[in-house]
Amino acid sequence: MPSSSEIKETPLRAAHEAAGARMVEFAGWRMPVQYSGVIDEHLAVRKRAGLFDVSHMGELRVGGPQALDLVQHLTPNNAAKLPPGRAQYSALTTPAGTFVDDLLVYRLGEQEFLLVVNAANRDKDLAWVLEHAPRFDAEVRDESDAWALIALQGPRAAAILGPLVAADLGGLRYYAFERPALEGAECIVSRTGYTGEDGFEIYAPAGAAERIWNRLMESGHPHGLVPVGLGARDTLRLEARMALYGNDIDETTTVLEADLGWIVKLKKGEFIGRDALARQKERGVERRLVGFEMRGRRVARHGHPALLGGREVGRVTSGSFAPFLEKNIGLAYLPLQAAQPGSEIAIDIRGRAEPAVVVATPFYKRPATP
């Protein structure tokens, strides 16, 4: 664990402390884990809106005549399909088809992209991209320290943000973005998130972060907006069955095993890991990341063995009580014979085999907009 002198601070530390946040060290950063409590914050996002500081995420800008070629080489999704103003979920893949990281790819212009990577992997990802960049006429810059990232999530998000920007948020499609001014600062506002709810992620200059945060809280007060910490962020993303790097995906799990085959575009041409993923797709995966619900009241946690017929066949990658669903849920890699919804398994929780059942995911899906 880094010493206190090495722990990084986001531009919003003062705002968190003023709101009474409980701060913890996470991925080398001092971050708010909760304010009023994980369950209260979780339910606020599902029913109203929540505001998250995710400024610890990394931002890598890729530009130049062959910027697209470099992004295509690094990722399995097809960035050529992105017009400027659109983004996609993707991955940085190893030659084995496993994850260096998962990320968002924003196409800022014909020859300019922004890669948004996980905080814990920022240095590793930058080194990976720079290792492969010399083959291409493209420039790579780490702009992470220049950006703050604020996520506004929940069914009231558009009503809160709309009055503050000169942009048609109602017409902004999922995984699209605009670049409006917010509190006098040019920002990137994308209709993306990590909660399963409607909402926006706001990339703002670091120096403008605190006034934007405070203005959003002011605008959101009549709508029941609350600040939300890492604790509820984790339970929200699990209900929505969104993968967490280091738990559900890593350099030992392939994109196909993670049930993310929809981001693998084998027909687009060469990319790192393509051959391995093509072979695996042809022969079929032997295990798959699936969701399960506990039959009883005990909660499965990361690392607990998953059992089939009393024999360990996998491990829980994520597990928690789901506050909105009021169930105990989790994810685990299971062999195909146990991976179908309805399959009965057990989770070894401190030496006791607790019954569970494989279920379809996402566990939670937001209601359709009228």
C-alpha positions as CSV (number, residue, x, y, z in Angstrom):
1,M,0.0,0.0,0.0
2,P,1.4,3.5,-0.8
3,S,2.5,5.7,2.0
4,S,0.4,8.6,2.9
5,S,2.7,10.9,0.9
6,E,2.2,8.8,-2.2
7,I,-1.6,8.6,-2.0
8,K,-3.1,10.9,-4.7
9,E,-6.0,13.3,-4.1
10,T,-8.7,14.1,-6.6
11,P,-9.6,17.8,-7.1
12,L,-12.8,17.2,-5.1
13,R,-11.3,16.2,-1.7
14,A,-12.6,19.4,0.0
15,A,-16.1,18.8,-1.3
16,H,-16.1,15.3,0.0
17,E,-14.9,16.3,3.4
18,A,-17.5,19.1,3.6
19,A,-20.2,16.5,2.8
20,G,-19.0,14.2,5.6
21,A,-17.6,11.4,3.4
22,R,-15.7,8.5,4.9
23,M,-12.4,8.5,2.9
24,V,-10.4,5.4,2.1
25,E,-7.3,4.5,0.1
26,F,-8.3,2.9,-3.2
27,A,-6.0,2.1,-6.2
28,G,-3.4,4.6,-4.8
29,W,-6.1,7.4,-4.4
30,R,-7.9,8.8,-1.4
31,M,-11.5,8.4,-2.3
32,P,-15.0,8.6,-0.6
33,V,-16.3,5.2,0.1
34,Q,-19.6,6.4,1.5
35,Y,-21.5,9.5,2.8
36,S,-24.9,8.6,4.3
37,G,-24.5,4.9,3.8
38,V,-24.1,2.4,1.0
39,I,-27.8,1.3,0.9
40,D,-29.2,4.8,1.1
41,E,-26.9,6.0,-1.7
42,H,-27.6,2.9,-3.9
43,L,-31.3,3.4,-3.6
44,A,-31.0,7.2,-4.3
45,V,-29.3,6.4,-7.7
46,R,-32.0,3.8,-8.6
47,K,-34.9,6.1,-7.6
48,R,-33.6,9.7,-8.1
49,A,-29.9,10.5,-8.8
50,G,-26.4,10.3,-7.4
51,L,-23.2,12.2,-8.0
52,F,-19.9,10.3,-8.1
53,D,-16.3,11.5,-8.1
54,V,-14.4,9.1,-10.5
55,S,-11.5,11.5,-11.2
56,H,-9.1,8.7,-10.4
57,M,-9.7,7.1,-13.8
58,G,-7.0,7.6,-16.4
59,E,-7.3,9.5,-19.7
60,L,-5.0,8.8,-22.6
61,R,-5.2,10.9,-25.8
62,V,-4.2,9.3,-29.1
63,G,-3.9,11.5,-32.1
64,G,-2.3,11.7,-35.5
65,P,-2.7,10.3,-39.0
66,Q,-2.7,6.7,-37.8
67,A,-4.5,7.2,-34.5
68,L,-7.4,4.9,-35.7
69,D,-5.0,2.2,-36.8
70,L,-3.3,2.2,-33.4
71,V,-6.6,2.0,-31.6
72,Q,-7.8,-0.8,-33.9
73,H,-4.5,-2.7,-33.2
74,L,-4.9,-2.4,-29.4
75,T,-8.6,-3.2,-29.0
76,P,-11.0,-5.9,-30.2
77,N,-14.0,-3.7,-30.8
78,N,-14.3,-1.8,-34.1
79,A,-13.4,1.8,-33.5
80,A,-13.7,2.5,-37.3
81,K,-17.5,2.3,-36.7
82,L,-17.3,5.3,-34.4
83,P,-18.1,8.7,-35.9
84,P,-16.8,11.7,-34.0
85,G,-19.1,12.3,-31.0
86,R,-19.5,8.6,-30.2
87,A,-17.9,6.2,-27.7
88,Q,-17.7,2.4,-27.2
89,Y,-16.9,-0.1,-24.5
90,S,-13.8,-2.1,-25.4
91,A,-10.7,-3.7,-24.0
92,L,-6.9,-3.7,-24.2
93,T,-6.2,-7.3,-25.0
94,T,-3.1,-9.5,-24.6
95,P,-1.9,-11.9,-27.4
96,A,-3.8,-14.6,-25.4
97,G,-7.1,-12.7,-25.8
98,T,-7.1,-11.8,-22.1
99,F,-7.5,-8.3,-20.5
100,V,-4.8,-5.8,-20.0
101,D,-7.7,-3.6,-19.0
102,D,-11.3,-2.7,-20.1
103,L,-11.9,0.8,-21.2
104,L,-14.0,3.3,-23.0
105,V,-12.9,4.6,-26.4
106,Y,-14.1,8.1,-27.3
107,R,-13.7,9.4,-30.9
108,L,-13.0,13.1,-30.5
109,G,-12.3,13.7,-34.2
110,E,-11.3,11.8,-37.3
111,Q,-7.8,11.4,-36.1
112,E,-8.2,11.8,-32.3
113,F,-9.3,9.4,-29.6
114,L,-9.6,9.5,-25.8
115,L,-9.0,6.2,-24.0
116,V,-10.5,6.1,-20.5
117,V,-8.8,3.4,-18.4
118,N,-9.1,2.1,-14.8
119,A,-7.2,4.0,-12.1
120,A,-5.3,1.0,-10.9
121,N,-4.1,0.2,-14.4
122,R,-3.2,3.7,-15.6
123,D,0.6,3.3,-15.6
124,K,0.4,-0.3,-16.9
125,D,-2.0,0.7,-19.7
126,L,0.1,3.7,-20.7
127,A,3.2,1.5,-20.9
128,W,1.2,-1.0,-23.0
129,V,0.0,1.6,-25.4
130,L,3.4,3.3,-25.7
131,E,5.0,-0.1,-26.4
132,H,2.9,-0.6,-29.5
133,A,2.6,3.0,-30.6
134,P,6.0,3.2,-32.5
135,R,4.6,1.1,-35.3
136,F,2.1,3.9,-36.1
137,D,2.2,7.5,-37.0
138,A,0.4,8.5,-33.8
139,E,1.1,10.4,-30.6
140,V,0.0,9.2,-27.2
141,R,-0.3,11.6,-24.2
142,D,-1.3,10.8,-20.7
143,E,-3.8,13.6,-19.8
144,S,-5.1,12.0,-16.6
145,D,-4.0,14.8,-14.3
146,A,-5.6,17.4,-16.4
147,W,-9.1,15.9,-16.1
148,A,-11.7,15.5,-13.4
149,L,-14.4,13.0,-14.0
150,I,-17.8,13.4,-12.4
151,A,-20.6,10.9,-13.0
152,L,-24.2,12.0,-12.6
153,Q,-26.4,8.9,-12.6
154,G,-30.1,8.1,-12.1
155,P,-33.6,8.7,-13.6
156,R,-33.4,12.4,-12.6
157,A,-30.0,13.0,-14.2
158,A,-31.1,14.7,-17.3
159,A,-33.5,17.0,-15.4
160,I,-30.5,18.0,-13.1
161,L,-27.9,18.6,-15.8
162,G,-30.1,19.9,-18.6
163,P,-30.6,23.5,-17.2
164,L,-26.8,23.9,-16.8
165,V,-25.6,23.2,-20.4
166,A,-26.5,24.5,-23.8
167,A,-27.0,21.0,-25.2
168,D,-30.0,18.8,-26.1
169,L,-29.5,16.1,-23.5
170,G,-32.8,14.5,-24.4
171,G,-31.5,13.8,-27.9
172,L,-28.1,12.6,-26.7
173,R,-28.0,8.9,-27.5
174,Y,-26.5,6.2,-25.2
175,Y,-22.7,6.2,-25.7
176,A,-22.8,9.6,-27.5
177,F,-21.2,12.8,-26.2
178,E,-21.2,16.5,-26.7
179,R,-18.7,19.2,-25.6
180,P,-20.6,22.0,-24.0
181,A,-19.5,24.6,-21.5
182,L,-20.4,23.9,-17.9
183,E,-19.7,26.6,-15.3
184,G,-17.5,28.4,-17.9
185,A,-15.4,25.3,-18.6
186,E,-15.5,23.3,-21.8
187,C,-16.3,19.7,-20.9
188,I,-17.0,16.4,-22.5
189,V,-20.5,15.2,-21.5
190,S,-21.2,11.6,-22.4
191,R,-24.4,9.5,-21.9
192,T,-22.5,6.7,-20.2
193,G,-22.1,5.2,-16.7
194,Y,-21.3,2.3,-14.5
195,T,-24.6,1.9,-12.6
196,G,-27.2,0.5,-15.0
197,E,-29.1,3.8,-14.8
198,D,-29.5,6.6,-17.3
199,G,-26.9,9.3,-16.7
200,F,-23.9,11.2,-17.8
201,E,-20.2,11.2,-17.3
202,I,-18.7,14.7,-17.3
203,Y,-15.0,15.2,-18.2
204,A,-14.0,18.6,-16.9
205,P,-10.7,20.5,-16.5
206,A,-9.4,19.6,-13.0
207,G,-9.4,23.3,-11.9
208,A,-13.1,23.6,-12.6
209,A,-14.1,20.3,-10.8
210,E,-15.2,21.7,-7.5
211,R,-17.4,24.5,-8.8
212,I,-19.0,22.1,-11.3
213,W,-19.6,19.5,-8.5
214,N,-21.2,22.2,-6.2
215,R,-23.3,23.6,-9.1
216,L,-24.6,20.0,-9.8
217,M,-25.4,19.5,-6.2
218,E,-27.3,22.8,-6.1
219,S,-29.3,21.9,-9.3
220,G,-30.0,18.4,-8.0
221,H,-31.2,19.4,-4.5
222,P,-34.9,19.6,-5.6
223,H,-34.5,16.3,-7.3
224,G,-33.1,14.4,-4.3
225,L,-29.5,14.2,-5.6
226,V,-27.0,12.8,-3.2
227,P,-23.2,12.3,-3.3
228,V,-22.3,8.6,-3.7
229,G,-19.1,6.8,-2.8
230,L,-17.3,3.7,-4.0
231,G,-19.3,1.3,-1.9
232,A,-22.6,2.0,-3.7
233,R,-20.8,2.3,-7.0
234,D,-19.8,-1.3,-6.6
235,T,-23.2,-2.6,-5.6
236,L,-24.8,-0.7,-8.4
237,R,-22.5,-2.0,-11.1
238,L,-22.9,-5.6,-9.8
239,E,-26.7,-5.4,-10.0
240,A,-26.2,-4.2,-13.6
241,R,-23.7,-7.0,-14.2
242,M,-20.9,-4.7,-15.2
243,A,-17.4,-6.2,-14.9
244,L,-14.8,-5.0,-12.4
245,Y,-11.2,-5.3,-13.5
246,G,-9.2,-7.2,-10.9
247,N,-12.3,-9.2,-9.8
248,D,-14.3,-10.3,-12.8
249,I,-11.7,-9.8,-15.5
250,D,-8.0,-9.7,-15.6
251,E,-5.0,-11.1,-17.6
252,T,-6.1,-14.7,-16.8
253,T,-9.6,-14.3,-18.3
254,T,-10.4,-14.0,-22.0
255,V,-13.0,-11.6,-23.4
256,L,-15.1,-14.6,-24.6
257,E,-15.0,-16.3,-21.2
258,A,-16.1,-13.0,-19.6
259,D,-19.3,-13.2,-21.8
260,L,-18.2,-10.0,-23.6
261,G,-18.0,-11.5,-27.1
262,W,-20.1,-8.6,-28.4
263,I,-17.0,-6.4,-28.2
264,V,-14.9,-8.8,-30.3
265,K,-15.1,-7.9,-34.0
266,L,-13.1,-10.6,-35.7
267,K,-14.0,-9.4,-39.1
268,K,-12.5,-6.0,-38.6
269,G,-9.0,-7.3,-39.2
270,E,-5.8,-7.6,-37.2
271,F,-5.7,-6.7,-33.5
272,I,-3.7,-8.0,-30.5
273,G,-5.3,-11.3,-29.4
274,R,-7.3,-11.8,-32.5
275,D,-5.9,-15.2,-33.4
276,A,-6.3,-16.6,-29.8
277,L,-9.9,-15.3,-29.6
278,A,-10.7,-16.7,-33.1
279,R,-9.4,-20.1,-32.1
280,Q,-11.3,-20.0,-28.8
281,K,-14.5,-19.0,-30.5
282,E,-14.2,-21.9,-33.0
283,R,-13.6,-24.6,-30.4
284,G,-15.9,-22.9,-27.8
285,V,-15.1,-21.7,-24.3
286,E,-14.8,-24.2,-21.4
287,R,-16.0,-21.7,-18.8
288,R,-18.1,-18.5,-18.7
289,L,-18.7,-15.7,-16.3
290,V,-22.3,-16.1,-15.0
291,G,-24.6,-14.6,-12.4
292,F,-26.1,-16.4,-9.5
293,E,-28.4,-15.8,-6.6
294,M,-28.0,-17.2,-3.1
295,R,-30.9,-19.3,-1.9
296,G,-30.4,-18.4,1.7
297,R,-29.4,-15.3,3.7
298,R,-25.6,-15.6,3.6
299,V,-23.6,-13.4,1.2
300,A,-21.1,-14.8,-1.2
301,R,-17.9,-12.8,-1.5
302,H,-14.9,-12.5,-3.8
303,G,-12.8,-15.7,-3.6
304,H,-15.4,-18.0,-2.2
305,P,-15.3,-21.4,-3.9
306,A,-18.2,-22.3,-6.2
307,L,-19.2,-26.0,-5.9
308,L,-20.9,-28.4,-8.3
309,G,-21.8,-31.8,-6.7
310,G,-19.6,-30.9,-3.8
311,R,-16.6,-30.3,-6.0
312,E,-15.0,-26.9,-6.5
313,V,-15.4,-25.8,-10.1
314,G,-14.8,-22.1,-9.8
315,R,-14.5,-19.1,-7.6
316,V,-16.8,-16.1,-6.9
317,T,-15.4,-13.0,-8.6
318,S,-17.9,-10.5,-7.1
319,G,-20.6,-10.9,-4.5
320,S,-22.8,-8.7,-2.4
321,F,-26.3,-8.0,-1.1
322,A,-28.2,-6.2,-3.8
323,P,-30.0,-3.3,-2.1
324,F,-32.6,-2.5,-4.8
325,L,-33.3,-6.2,-5.6
326,E,-33.1,-7.2,-1.9
327,K,-31.2,-10.4,-2.9
328,N,-27.7,-11.8,-2.4
329,I,-26.1,-12.0,-5.8
330,G,-22.7,-12.7,-7.3
331,L,-20.6,-13.6,-10.4
332,A,-18.4,-16.6,-10.9
333,Y,-16.6,-18.4,-13.7
334,L,-18.3,-21.8,-14.1
335,P,-17.9,-24.7,-16.5
336,L,-20.5,-24.8,-19.2
337,Q,-22.4,-27.7,-17.7
338,A,-23.2,-25.4,-14.7
339,A,-23.4,-22.1,-16.6
340,Q,-27.0,-22.2,-17.8
341,P,-29.8,-20.3,-15.9
342,G,-31.5,-22.6,-13.5
343,S,-28.3,-24.6,-12.7
344,E,-28.1,-25.5,-9.1
345,I,-24.7,-24.8,-7.5
346,A,-23.3,-24.1,-4.0
347,I,-21.0,-21.5,-2.6
348,D,-18.5,-22.5,0.1
349,I,-18.8,-19.8,2.8
350,R,-16.4,-20.5,5.6
351,G,-16.7,-24.2,5.3
352,R,-20.5,-24.4,4.7
353,A,-21.9,-25.2,1.3
354,E,-24.7,-22.7,0.8
355,P,-27.2,-23.3,-2.1
356,A,-27.3,-20.9,-5.0
357,V,-28.8,-20.9,-8.5
358,V,-27.4,-19.5,-11.8
359,V,-29.6,-16.8,-13.2
360,A,-29.8,-14.6,-16.3
361,T,-28.0,-11.3,-16.2
362,P,-28.1,-8.4,-15.8
363,F,-29.7,-8.9,-12.4
364,Y,-31.2,-5.4,-12.8
365,K,-32.3,-3.6,-15.9
366,R,-33.7,-0.1,-15.7
367,P,-37.4,0.4,-16.8
368,A,-37.8,1.5,-20.4
369,T,-38.2,5.3,-20.8
370,P,-41.8,6.1,-21.7
